[in-house]
Amino acid sequence: MADSQKHTHEEWHSPKGRAIRELIFGMNDGLVTTVGFLAGVTGSISDSRIILLAGLAEIVAGAVSMSIGGYLATKSQREFFHSEIEREKWEIEKMPEKEAQEVREIYQEMGFSRVEQDMLVKRVTSDKALLLRFMKREELGLFDEHLDDPLKVALTMGLSFLGGSIPPILPYFFITMPNFAILYSILFSVLFLFFAGVVKTRLTKTNPFRSGIEMTLLGVLASGVGYGIGWFIEKVI
């Protein structure tokens, strides 16, 4: 039992555990964007079928945009990381004395004595692969797990956006009166936000109730701001 718990705990140090970032971001964006959009069009369109079609179009466009944005951002980050790593490889080959001094300075900042520095610098610089790994972590702050797969990030964010968009749009499939549909849409969204905040704590190990309330309030605030801006623009135009 203890080994199982330890394995589960360690699993969330992996990139799979860190995918919660993309999941929460995509889901919250999908829900908030959809609620704001539906609330805005419901006030000016009386046909629920038109609202439903417009909402579905917005969801698909948002999911595609989220996927492309996630892909480009992750790809750009990987390219930057790789360029930094290649520069470090060049410095190791062409300026070994400089790299050795940088290793010494790093250990000096950690509080190692001069004798310990000499021993550690000699060990690290004796192997170029080890030196590169050391400099990646200690100088550049880069870890191999930071190199996320752009396609996986794009898929995660796109699907999470779709998942977050389902609760707001769902009532419009069954309720023909837009004014009632939007009320249920907001209710479902609030419940979903609270539930998502509670479920998130299985990974973050924080207080479930506090997390649920926090996610709900922030989601409602974002939706309210979006609806308010839409309402203001509509009145002005």
GIDALIN-V384177 format. One line per field, one symbol per residue. psi: psi as a letter, one per 40 degrees, with the letter a starting at -180 (. if undefined). A space follows every 50 residues. Layout:
psi->???
This chain:
psi->dddddddddddeeidddeedddddddddddddddddddddddeehehddd ddddddddddddddddddddddddddddddddddddddddddddgddddd dddddddddeeiidddddddddddeehddddddddddddefhideegihd ddddddddddddddeddddddeddhehddddddddddddddddddddddd eddefahddddddddddddddddddddddddddddd.
